[in-house]
Amino acid sequence: MTDGDRWKTGHLSVTGYDYAVQNPVLGRIAARLLWNYDIRHLHQAIAAQDPSALTLDIPCGGGIAVRDNPRHVGVDLSRTMLNRARRKTKTLLQADIYALPFPTSTFDLCVTYNGLHCLPDPAPAVAELARVLRPGGTLRGTTLVRNTGRRTEALYAFMRRQGIFGPSGTLADLRSWLTSAGLTDVHLSPNGAMAGFTARRGPGK
């Protein structure tokens, strides 16, 4: 399978991943053992979201950040993930992150948790997220980054060979994707092999 195909067409592997991520105990243990990551950072970022903001959540997966709120739009390429997320909300859409079916300057907030490292080319995906942000809107997310240690790099290479992950990039690459998309006020928060990030679409962009 090519990068991303497993997420689009898989069922058992996708379901197993989502179950582990959403289980508080399994998620915490797996994140620490595999990526030396404190998953509480992810949950804190999700809790900090403004429920009044018109929010695009992509890939929403099985709904870890989804809220039963018509202003929170969950989008994913995987029908399996969307079926799991439907237990939490009906405001869902199947779509490709590279060609979002929304007008420019639609959303107050875009969130993309644990998704960029699964893509074959993250830079144009970030640019598409920036496009649908309104001026002054915020992009927030988390992604695995490369070159954080020999063990995690070997694990990442294995996941790439399985067709689960894309090429991703380093922390410097992540910053470049954000700034090249015209985003400003970039803030990166590395934690183990994972990095949290926020950036803003400037006024009048």
N, CA, C and O of each residue as an XYZ file, in Angstrom:
820
protein
N       0.836     -1.200      0.000
C       0.000      0.000      0.000
C       0.871      1.251      0.000
O       1.950      1.266      0.592
N       0.400      2.288     -0.662
C       1.103      3.553     -0.653
C       0.744      4.336      0.600
O      -0.175      3.974      1.335
N       1.501      5.440      0.838
C       1.233      6.273      2.011
C      -0.234      6.682      2.042
O      -0.758      7.230      1.072
N      -0.873      6.416      3.138
C      -2.251      6.856      3.329
C      -3.301      5.849      2.924
O      -4.435      5.931      3.396
N      -2.955      4.872      2.042
C      -3.959      3.916      1.597
C      -4.483      3.062      2.747
O      -5.675      2.762      2.804
N      -3.594      2.669      3.666
C      -4.019      1.832      4.771
C      -5.050      2.554      5.634
O      -5.986      1.936      6.141
N      -4.875      3.865      5.798
C      -5.831      4.621      6.617
C      -7.171      4.753      5.915
O      -8.214      4.798      6.567
N      -7.147      4.817      4.574
C      -8.392      4.990      3.833
C      -9.182      3.700      3.739
O     -10.405      3.712      3.872
N      -8.493      2.579      3.510
C      -9.187      1.332      3.219
C      -9.125      0.308      4.342
O      -9.908     -0.642      4.352
N      -8.199      0.485      5.296
C      -8.053     -0.501      6.362
C      -9.241     -0.490      7.301
O      -9.965      0.500      7.407
N      -9.426     -1.610      7.982
C     -10.509     -1.679      8.973
C      -9.977     -2.130     10.329
O     -10.095     -1.405     11.316
N      -9.393     -3.326     10.379
C      -8.930     -3.849     11.655
C      -7.805     -3.002     12.236
O      -7.829     -2.672     13.422
N      -6.813     -2.645     11.408
C      -5.679     -1.858     11.910
C      -6.127     -0.464     12.327
O      -5.659      0.071     13.332
N      -7.032      0.121     11.552
C      -7.540      1.455     11.867
C      -8.355      1.427     13.159
O      -8.222      2.307     14.009
N      -9.190      0.415     13.290
C     -10.008      0.281     14.494
C      -9.130      0.063     15.725
O      -9.366      0.657     16.777
N      -8.112     -0.795     15.585
C      -7.210     -1.052     16.702
C      -6.454      0.189     17.126
O      -6.288      0.445     18.319
N      -5.995      0.964     16.150
C      -5.281      2.212     16.457
C      -6.200      3.177     17.212
O      -5.810      3.756     18.225
N      -7.407      3.338     16.710
C      -8.321      4.290     17.334
C      -8.678      3.858     18.750
O      -8.764      4.697     19.647
N      -8.887      2.566     18.961
C      -9.213      2.073     20.298
C      -8.081      2.390     21.277
O      -8.324      2.837     22.398
N      -6.833      2.151     20.836
C      -5.687      2.402     21.717
C      -5.547      3.881     22.038
O      -5.280      4.243     23.184
N      -5.723      4.737     21.039
C      -5.566      6.181     21.249
C      -6.616      6.709     22.220
O      -6.321      7.560     23.060
N      -7.839      6.203     22.102
C      -8.926      6.745     22.922
C      -9.043      6.089     24.296
O      -9.783      6.570     25.155
N      -8.315      4.995     24.504
C      -8.301      4.385     25.821
C      -7.262      5.114     26.680
O      -6.083      5.117     26.325
N      -7.661      5.726     27.789
C      -6.725      6.553     28.565
C      -5.476      5.804     29.013
O      -4.373      6.349     28.961
N      -5.640      4.574     29.447
C      -4.491      3.809     29.949
C      -3.606      3.341     28.807
O      -2.395      3.565     28.826
N      -4.205      2.688     27.803
C      -3.427      2.198     26.666
C      -2.753      3.338     25.914
O      -1.593      3.228     25.515
N      -3.482      4.427     25.724
C      -2.919      5.565     25.006
C      -1.700      6.135     25.710
O      -0.690      6.438     25.074
N      -1.797      6.278     27.023
C      -0.675      6.837     27.782
C       0.539      5.919     27.734
O       1.665      6.383     27.553
N       0.313      4.614     27.897
C       1.428      3.665     27.901
C       2.066      3.572     26.521
O       3.290      3.617     26.396
N       1.233      3.442     25.479
C       1.767      3.297     24.125
C       2.538      4.538     23.690
O       3.608      4.428     23.091
N       2.005      5.708     23.988
C       2.683      6.944     23.590
C       4.042      7.068     24.255
O       5.009      7.502     23.630
N       4.113      6.687     25.524
C       5.373      6.783     26.249
C       6.374      5.737     25.762
O       7.542      6.050     25.533
N       5.915      4.492     25.605
C       6.828      3.421     25.214
C       7.310      3.566     23.778
O       8.490      3.363     23.489
N       6.401      3.916     22.885
C       6.757      3.976     21.471
C       7.492      5.261     21.104
O       8.501      5.225     20.400
N       6.990      6.383     21.578
C       7.489      7.670     21.094
C       8.030      8.571     22.197
O       8.373      9.726     21.943
N       8.108      8.051     23.415
C       8.584      8.856     24.546
C       7.772     10.139     24.677
O       8.317     11.211     24.940
N       6.476     10.014     24.492
C       5.573     11.152     24.423
C       4.583     11.112     25.582
O       4.012     10.064     25.885
N       4.386     12.243     26.217
C       3.384     12.381     27.269
C       2.070     12.811     26.620
O       1.901     13.974     26.254
N       1.147     11.865     26.481
C      -0.087     12.116     25.740
C      -0.993     13.122     26.436
O      -1.972     13.585     25.851
N      -0.677     13.458     27.672
C      -1.459     14.497     28.348
C      -1.375     15.826     27.606
O      -2.301     16.633     27.681
N      -0.275     16.065     26.889
C      -0.149     17.298     26.097
C      -1.241     17.365     25.033
O      -1.806     18.429     24.782
N      -1.535     16.221     24.409
C      -2.602     16.171     23.410
C      -3.948     16.468     24.052
O      -4.719     17.272     23.528
N      -4.236     15.834     25.174
C      -5.528     16.045     25.824
C      -5.685     17.481     26.323
O      -6.790     18.022     26.311
N      -4.596     18.097     26.757
C      -4.653     19.490     27.177
C      -4.965     20.409     26.006
O      -5.728     21.365     26.147
N      -4.366     20.116     24.833
C      -4.643     20.922     23.643
C      -6.103     20.803     23.229
O      -6.733     21.792     22.855
N      -6.636     19.591     23.298
C      -8.043     19.378     22.948
C      -8.960     20.109     23.926
O      -9.932     20.741     23.513
N      -8.656     20.025     25.210
C      -9.488     20.680     26.226
C      -9.485     22.195     26.086
O     -10.436     22.859     26.497
N      -8.413     22.749     25.503
C      -8.291     24.202     25.387
C      -9.064     24.773     24.196
O      -9.134     25.992     24.039
N      -9.642     23.914     23.358
C     -10.371     24.395     22.194
C     -11.608     25.202     22.617
O     -12.303     24.852     23.570
N     -11.854     26.273     21.891
C     -13.004     27.138     22.149
C     -14.248     26.521     21.489
O     -14.295     26.434     20.262
N     -15.249     26.096     22.259
C     -16.431     25.457     21.663
C     -17.255     26.399     20.792
O     -18.072     25.941     19.993
N     -17.054     27.699     20.933
C     -17.813     28.652     20.114
C     -17.154     28.904     18.759
O     -17.764     29.507     17.877
N     -15.909     28.445     18.587
C     -15.189     28.668     17.335
C     -15.669     27.692     16.273
O     -15.839     26.507     16.558
N     -15.891     28.170     15.052
C     -16.196     27.281     13.939
C     -14.918     26.511     13.619
O     -13.935     27.089     13.155
N     -14.942     25.193     13.874
C     -13.722     24.389     13.902
C     -13.752     23.288     12.862
O     -14.744     22.573     12.724
N     -12.648     23.157     12.129
C     -12.421     22.021     11.242
C     -11.451     21.083     11.928
O     -10.357     21.490     12.319
N     -11.850     19.823     12.078
C     -11.054     18.804     12.756
C     -10.716     17.723     11.727
O     -11.575     16.919     11.362
N      -9.455     17.705     11.258
C      -9.061     16.776     10.205
C      -7.616     16.333     10.390
O      -6.750     17.189     10.572
N      -7.316     15.047     10.354
C      -8.252     13.937     10.326
C      -8.874     13.747     11.709
O      -8.163     13.693     12.712
N     -10.173     13.646     11.758
C     -10.847     13.547     13.060
C     -10.717     12.153     13.653
O     -10.975     11.958     14.841
N     -10.314     11.164     12.824
C     -10.188      9.807     13.325
C     -11.498      9.321     13.909
O     -12.575      9.628     13.398
N     -11.393      8.561     14.983
C     -12.586      8.040     15.634
C     -13.258      9.023     16.562
O     -14.221      8.681     17.249
N     -12.746     10.265     16.585
C     -13.428     11.315     17.334
C     -12.782     11.711     18.638
O     -13.473     12.144     19.560
N     -11.442     11.570     18.742
C     -10.791     11.904     20.005
C     -10.997     13.369     20.382
O     -11.079     13.693     21.567
N     -11.082     14.266     19.381
C     -11.296     15.686     19.670
C     -12.683     16.158     19.264
O     -13.009     17.335     19.414
N     -13.501     15.248     18.750
C     -14.833     15.605     18.260
C     -15.747     15.975     19.418
O     -15.697     15.366     20.487
N     -16.581     16.979     19.188
C     -17.593     17.375     20.161
C     -18.957     17.344     19.495
O     -19.072     17.568     18.291
N     -19.978     17.069     20.269
C     -21.336     17.093     19.741
C     -21.776     18.544     19.666
O     -22.551     19.030     20.490
N     -21.257     19.215     18.655
C     -21.391     20.659     18.512
C     -21.443     20.957     17.016
O     -20.487     20.639     16.309
N     -22.515     21.552     16.508
C     -22.617     21.798     15.072
C     -21.531     22.725     14.539
O     -21.338     22.817     13.327
N     -20.815     23.417     15.437
C     -19.727     24.291     14.995
C     -18.390     23.543     14.954
O     -17.359     24.143     14.653
N     -18.399     22.262     15.248
C     -17.192     21.425     15.180
C     -17.404     20.403     14.065
O     -18.199     19.475     14.213
N     -16.696     20.574     12.955
C     -16.878     19.735     11.773
C     -15.734     18.720     11.711
O     -14.574     19.090     11.529
N     -16.075     17.435     11.865
C     -15.082     16.378     11.792
C     -14.968     15.856     10.368
O     -15.973     15.534      9.735
N     -13.736     15.774      9.866
C     -13.492     15.323      8.496
C     -12.411     14.251      8.517
O     -11.415     14.379      9.230
N     -12.606     13.204      7.742
C     -11.597     12.157      7.633
C     -11.730     11.485      6.278
O     -12.798     11.491      5.665
N     -10.622     10.901      5.818
C     -10.630     10.149      4.563
C     -11.180      8.745      4.767
O     -11.687      8.128      3.830
N     -11.079      8.243      5.995
C     -11.435      6.862      6.309
C     -12.903      6.739      6.702
O     -13.358      7.387      7.644
N     -13.642      5.900      5.968
C     -15.029      5.654      6.318
C     -15.122      4.934      7.661
O     -16.057      5.175      8.424
N     -14.164      4.053      7.962
C     -14.161      3.345      9.240
C     -14.040      4.328     10.401
O     -14.769      4.227     11.387
N     -13.115      5.279     10.277
C     -12.948      6.282     11.327
C     -14.215      7.108     11.495
O     -14.637      7.377     12.620
N     -14.819      7.509     10.393
C     -16.028      8.325     10.475
C     -17.170      7.555     11.134
O     -17.946      8.131     11.897
N     -17.276      6.272     10.847
C     -18.309      5.464     11.497
C     -18.099      5.408     13.007
O     -19.065      5.400     13.770
N     -16.838      5.370     13.440
C     -16.550      5.363     14.873
C     -16.838      6.740     15.483
O     -17.364      6.834     16.591
N     -16.494      7.790     14.762
C     -16.731      9.146     15.267
C     -18.218      9.468     15.331
O     -18.641     10.328     16.105
N     -19.009      8.777     14.516
C     -20.449      9.055     14.475
C     -21.144      8.740     15.794
O     -22.275      9.171     16.019
N     -20.476      7.992     16.665
C     -21.031      7.739     17.994
C     -21.047      9.014     18.833
O     -21.759      9.098     19.834
N     -20.257     10.006     18.417
C     -20.135     11.232     19.207
C     -20.826     12.428     18.567
O     -21.257     13.343     19.268
N     -20.934     12.429     17.243
C     -21.528     13.579     16.559
C     -21.970     13.158     15.172
O     -21.497     12.153     14.642
N     -22.876     13.925     14.584
C     -23.308     13.688     13.202
C     -22.693     14.707     12.249
O     -22.890     14.617     11.037
N     -21.950     15.672     12.783
C     -21.364     16.719     11.943
C     -20.031     16.217     11.383
O     -18.958     16.619     11.833
N     -20.129     15.328     10.389
C     -18.969     14.633      9.846
C     -19.018     14.645      8.325
O     -20.083     14.741      7.716
N     -17.832     14.546      7.733
C     -17.734     14.572      6.273
C     -16.519     13.766      5.847
O     -15.459     13.857      6.467
N     -16.669     12.985      4.801
C     -15.530     12.277      4.225
C     -14.920     13.165      3.143
O     -15.601     13.550      2.192
N     -13.640     13.488      3.291
C     -12.978     14.368      2.322
C     -11.475     14.196      2.410
O     -10.947     13.633      3.369
N     -10.802     14.695      1.389
C      -9.347     14.622      1.263
C      -8.740     15.921      1.786
O      -9.177     17.006      1.403
N      -7.754     15.821      2.642
C      -7.126     17.008      3.226
C      -6.443     17.878      2.172
O      -6.217     19.066      2.401
N      -6.115     17.295      1.020
C      -5.453     18.064     -0.041
C      -6.441     18.862     -0.891
O      -6.031     19.736     -1.655
N      -7.729     18.574     -0.767
C      -8.742     19.264     -1.576
C     -10.005     19.415     -0.742
O     -10.999     18.729     -0.983
N      -9.969     20.302      0.226
C     -11.085     20.463      1.151
C     -12.267     21.143      0.464
O     -12.071     22.124     -0.254
N     -13.481     20.648      0.666
C     -14.666     21.188     -0.019
C     -15.274     22.382      0.722
O     -16.486     22.447      0.928
N     -14.418     23.319      1.117
C     -14.866     24.503      1.845
C     -14.304     25.752      1.184
O     -13.198     25.719      0.646
N     -15.043     26.848      1.216
C     -14.526     28.097      0.666
C     -13.325     28.608      1.454
O     -13.137     28.249      2.617
N     -12.533     29.429      0.829
C     -11.426     30.098      1.507
C     -11.960     30.935      2.677
O     -13.032     31.535      2.593
N     -11.193     30.959      3.761
C     -11.508     31.793      4.934
C     -12.820     31.385      5.618
O     -13.639     32.239      5.958
N     -13.010     30.082      5.815
C     -14.251     29.581      6.417
C     -14.165     29.443      7.926
O     -15.096     29.830      8.632
N     -13.061     28.896      8.438
C     -13.016     28.424      9.830
C     -12.232     29.358     10.753
O     -11.250     29.984     10.354
N     -12.697     29.428     11.995
C     -11.971     30.149     13.035
C     -10.752     29.352     13.503
O      -9.719     29.920     13.859
N     -10.893     28.022     13.496
C      -9.864     27.136     14.031
C      -9.800     25.879     13.185
O     -10.833     25.304     12.840
N      -8.587     25.448     12.847
C      -8.366     24.133     12.246
C      -7.490     23.332     13.200
O      -6.466     23.826     13.672
N      -7.890     22.103     13.482
C      -7.069     21.230     14.315
C      -6.738     19.976     13.525
O      -7.591     19.417     12.836
N      -5.480     19.538     13.635
C      -5.035     18.331     12.952
C      -4.119     17.562     13.897
O      -2.920     17.825     13.984
N      -4.714     16.612     14.595
C      -3.986     15.869     15.613
C      -3.518     14.519     15.052
O      -4.312     13.729     14.543
N      -2.218     14.284     15.160
C      -1.626     12.978     14.810
C      -1.917     12.578     13.370
O      -2.132     11.400     13.084
N      -1.925     13.547     12.468
C      -2.260     13.226     11.087
C      -1.195     13.529     10.054
O      -1.059     12.789      9.079
N      -0.433     14.604     10.243
C       0.500     15.027      9.205
C       1.546     13.969      8.893
O       1.966     13.839      7.743
N       1.977     13.207      9.902
C       3.019     12.206      9.656
C       2.499     11.003      8.877
O       3.292     10.157      8.462
N       1.194     10.907      8.669
C       0.630      9.816      7.869
C       0.506     10.193      6.385
O       0.183      9.343      5.556
N       0.759     11.445      6.056
C       0.531     11.935      4.698
C       1.758     11.754      3.807
O       2.887     11.817      4.294
N       1.553     11.529      2.506
C       2.691     11.432      1.597
C       3.415     12.755      1.391
O       4.600     12.762      1.058
N       2.717     13.882      1.586
C       3.335     15.202      1.410
C       2.623     16.201      2.328
O       1.582     16.744      1.956
N       3.169     16.448      3.515
C       2.458     17.304      4.471
C       2.348     18.773      4.060
O       1.367     19.428      4.411
N       3.324     19.305      3.329
C       3.356     20.746      3.057
C       2.090     21.245      2.352
O       1.503     22.218      2.824
N       1.635     20.633      1.246
C       0.412     21.137      0.614
C      -0.837     20.930      1.469
O      -1.809     21.672      1.332
N      -0.818     19.932      2.347
C      -1.946     19.753      3.260
C      -2.019     20.918      4.241
O      -3.104     21.430      4.517
N      -0.879     21.337      4.766
C      -0.846     22.489      5.671
C      -1.306     23.742      4.926
O      -2.034     24.563      5.485
N      -0.888     23.891      3.678
C      -1.305     25.052      2.882
C      -2.822     25.056      2.681
O      -3.445     26.118      2.694
N      -3.416     23.877      2.497
C      -4.865     23.794      2.318
C      -5.590     24.131      3.620
O      -6.641     24.771      3.593
N      -5.043     23.707      4.750
C      -5.626     24.081      6.035
C      -5.545     25.591      6.240
O      -6.490     26.207      6.733
N      -4.415     26.185      5.860
C      -4.265     27.635      5.977
C      -5.269     28.358      5.082
O      -5.786     29.413      5.451
N      -5.541     27.797      3.916
C      -6.492     28.425      2.987
C      -7.875     28.563      3.590
O      -8.521     29.600      3.437
N      -8.338     27.521      4.278
C      -9.711     27.564      4.791
C      -9.826     28.286      6.130
O     -10.931     28.473      6.640
N      -8.696     28.692      6.701
C      -8.735     29.511      7.911
C      -9.105     30.946      7.571
O      -8.637     31.491      6.571
N      -9.931     31.549      8.387
C     -10.218     32.975      8.202
C      -9.013     33.789      8.663
O      -8.219     33.283      9.456
N      -8.841     35.030      8.200
C      -7.773     35.882      8.725
C      -7.884     36.012     10.243
O      -8.952     36.322     10.772
N      -6.782     35.772     10.929
C      -6.772     35.779     12.379
C      -7.061     34.425     12.988
O      -6.944     34.254     14.201
N      -7.442     33.448     12.154
C      -7.747     32.109     12.652
C      -6.490     31.338     13.022
O      -5.379     31.717     12.650
N      -6.680     30.254     13.757
C      -5.557     29.495     14.312
C      -5.548     28.062     13.793
O      -6.594     27.424     13.675
N      -4.365     27.575     13.488
C      -4.137     26.163     13.189
C      -3.424     25.553     14.387
O      -2.425     26.090     14.864
N      -3.946     24.422     14.873
C      -3.358     23.744     16.029
C      -3.268     22.257     15.725
O      -4.163     21.691     15.097
N      -2.181     21.622     16.171
C      -2.092     20.190     15.926
C      -0.923     19.538     16.616
O      -0.182     20.168     17.371
N      -0.776     18.251     16.338
C       0.361     17.463     16.799
C       0.798     16.561     15.655
O      -0.023     16.151     14.835
N       2.082     16.254     15.598
C       2.600     15.332     14.591
C       3.899     14.724     15.073
O       4.641     15.344     15.835
N       4.170     13.510     14.627
C       5.489     12.930     14.862
C       6.502     13.638     13.987
O       6.215     13.973     12.837
N       7.693     13.866     14.532
C       8.775     14.482     13.770
C       9.980     13.538     13.758
O      10.119     12.676     14.625
N      10.829     13.715     12.776
C      11.954     12.828     12.557
C      13.204     13.313     13.304
O      13.290     14.451     13.766
N      14.169     12.383     13.394
C      15.495     12.683     13.966
C      15.422     13.082     15.435
O      16.099     14.013     15.872
N      14.591     12.364     16.192
C      14.506     12.641     17.628
C      15.223     11.589     18.459
O      15.276     11.704     19.684
N      15.775     10.568     17.818
C      16.502      9.534     18.547
C      16.633      8.293     17.689
O      15.824      8.071     16.788
N      17.641      7.486     17.961
C      17.901      6.304     17.136
C      16.747      5.304     17.209
O      16.334      4.758     16.186
N      16.224      5.061     18.415
C      15.169      4.070     18.557
C      13.885      4.514     17.868
O      13.279      3.737     17.130
N      13.463      5.758     18.101
C      12.229      6.229     17.485
C      12.386      6.356     15.969
O      11.423      6.166     15.226
N      13.585      6.672     15.515
C      13.799      6.758     14.072
C      13.677      5.377     13.424
O      13.131      5.252     12.328
N      14.181      4.349     14.093
C      14.061      2.988     13.579
C      12.596      2.548     13.557
O      12.148      1.910     12.604
N      11.862      2.890     14.606
C      10.444      2.552     14.659
C       9.683      3.287     13.562
O       8.806      2.712     12.917
N      10.014      4.541     13.354
C       9.353      5.311     12.309
C       9.614      4.679     10.941
O       8.700      4.554     10.126
N      10.859      4.283     10.695
C      11.204      3.656      9.421
C      10.400      2.377      9.206
O       9.963      2.094      8.091
N      10.206      1.610     10.270
C       9.411      0.389     10.184
C       7.969      0.721      9.808
O       7.399      0.077      8.927
N       7.378      1.711     10.458
C       6.002      2.097     10.175
C       5.865      2.620      8.743
O       4.838      2.421      8.095
N       6.890      3.274      8.270
C       6.884      3.760      6.893
C       6.888      2.582      5.912
O       6.175      2.609      4.909
N       7.676      1.566      6.194
C       7.722      0.395      5.313
C       6.389     -0.334      5.280
O       6.054     -0.967      4.279
N       5.628     -0.254      6.361
C       4.312     -0.889      6.421
C       3.237     -0.077      5.704
O       2.099     -0.532      5.584
N       3.579      1.111      5.229
C       2.609      1.964      4.567
C       1.702      2.708      5.510
O       0.674      3.245      5.096
N       2.074      2.748      6.788
C       1.246      3.422      7.790
C       1.586      4.909      7.874
O       0.695      5.749      8.001
N       2.878      5.227      7.803
C       3.327      6.609      7.895
C       3.871      7.083      6.551
O       4.301      6.289      5.715
N       3.839      8.401      6.371
C       4.493      9.028      5.240
C       5.899      9.456      5.627
O       6.407      9.023      6.662
N       6.536     10.291      4.826
C       7.922     10.685      5.097
C       8.083     11.612      6.287
O       9.150     11.636      6.901
N       7.056     12.376      6.631
C       7.125     13.362      7.710
C       8.322     14.286      7.504
O       8.707     14.561      6.367
N       8.911     14.764      8.598
C      10.036     15.688      8.523
C      10.518     16.019      9.914
O       9.978     15.533     10.908
N      11.536     16.845      9.975
C      12.098     17.260     11.248
C      11.292     18.424     11.832
O      10.344     18.913     11.218
N      11.687     18.847     13.014
C      11.049     20.014     13.626
C      11.225     21.239     12.738
O      10.315     22.058     12.611
N      12.401     21.360     12.122
C      12.646     22.478     11.209
C      11.744     22.398      9.979
O      11.276     23.423      9.483
N      11.498     21.180      9.486
C      10.587     21.012      8.357
C       9.175     21.434      8.737
O       8.486     22.086      7.953
N       8.748     21.064      9.934
C       7.411     21.448     10.396
C       7.262     22.961     10.409
O       6.250     23.495      9.956
N       8.257     23.639     10.920
C       8.213     25.105     10.923
C       8.135     25.649      9.504
O       7.406     26.604      9.233
N       8.897     25.032      8.598
C       8.896     25.473      7.200
C       7.538     25.270      6.551
O       7.082     26.135      5.802
N       6.870     24.132      6.823
C       5.531     23.908      6.252
C       4.573     24.996      6.692
O       3.762     25.476      5.900
N       4.663     25.384      7.948
C       3.735     26.381      8.492
C       4.016     27.770      7.920
O       3.093     28.467      7.499
N       5.267     28.165      7.905
C       5.594     29.499      7.410
C       5.393     29.607      5.901
O       4.982     30.655      5.403
N       5.682     28.515      5.163
C       5.486     28.528      3.711
C       4.011     28.642      3.343
O       3.670     29.104      2.254
N       3.135     28.216      4.262
C       1.694     28.348      4.039
C       1.189     29.749      4.377
O      -0.009     30.019      4.293
N       2.103     30.637      4.758
C       1.726     32.011      5.079
C       1.271     32.210      6.506
O       0.713     33.256      6.836
N       1.498     31.216      7.367
C       1.085     31.318      8.764
C       2.157     32.012      9.596
O       3.348     31.927      9.296
N       1.722     32.689     10.630
C       2.634     33.450     11.486
C       2.447     33.021     12.937
O       1.650     32.134     13.241
N       3.193     33.663     13.818
C       3.115     33.363     15.256
C       3.246     31.864     15.510
O       2.493     31.284     16.292
N       4.215     31.250     14.837
C       4.406     29.804     14.932
C       5.024     29.451     16.283
O       6.028     30.033     16.695
N       4.406     28.490     16.962
C       4.936     28.004     18.231
C       4.983     26.484     18.188
O       3.962     25.837     17.956
N       6.171     25.905     18.412
C       6.368     24.468     18.389
C       6.679     23.977     19.799
O       7.428     24.614     20.539
N       6.094     22.835     20.159
C       6.289     22.271     21.499
C       6.703     20.807     21.371
O       5.855     19.918     21.452
N       8.006     20.545     21.171
C       8.451     19.152     21.040
C       8.346     18.404     22.364
O       8.605     18.953     23.435
N       7.960     17.140     22.260
C       7.849     16.269     23.435
C       8.113     14.851     22.956
O       7.255     14.236     22.323
N       9.294     14.330     23.255
C       9.686     13.053     22.696
C       9.762     13.160     21.190
O      10.335     14.114     20.663
N       9.187     12.186     20.486
C       9.184     12.215     19.023
C       7.977     12.966     18.460
O       7.806     13.044     17.244
N       7.155     13.508     19.329
C       5.966     14.239     18.914
C       6.201     15.740     19.087
O       6.959     16.167     19.958
N       5.548     16.518     18.257
C       5.609     17.970     18.405
C       4.203     18.545     18.321
O       3.451     18.241     17.396
N       3.856     19.383     19.302
C       2.644     20.163     19.208
C       2.962     21.461     18.486
O       4.099     21.933     18.521
N       1.970     22.037     17.835
C       2.223     23.295     17.121
C       0.952     24.143     17.077
O      -0.166     23.629     17.062
N       1.162     25.432     17.058
C       0.104     26.389     16.794
C       0.657     27.433     15.844
O       1.854     27.722     15.858
N      -0.205     27.996     15.027
C       0.180     29.076     14.108
C      -1.095     29.833     13.758
O      -2.205     29.336     13.949
N      -0.916     31.027     13.249
C      -2.073     31.884     12.988
C      -2.023     32.424     11.563
O      -0.957     32.760     11.047
N      -3.185     32.500     10.944
C      -3.273     33.169      9.659
C      -3.403     34.667      9.883
O      -4.346     35.129     10.525
N      -2.472     35.404      9.361
C      -2.434     36.840      9.606
C      -3.642     37.563      9.033
O      -4.297     37.055      8.123
N      -3.942     38.748      9.559
C      -5.076     39.525      9.047
C      -4.822     39.953      7.612
O      -3.721     40.372      7.256
N      -5.849     39.842      6.807
C      -5.744     40.274      5.427
C      -5.022     39.308      4.527
O      -4.777     39.626      3.363
N      -4.662     38.104      5.036
C      -3.957     37.140      4.203
C      -4.904     36.445      3.237
O      -4.475     35.596      2.455
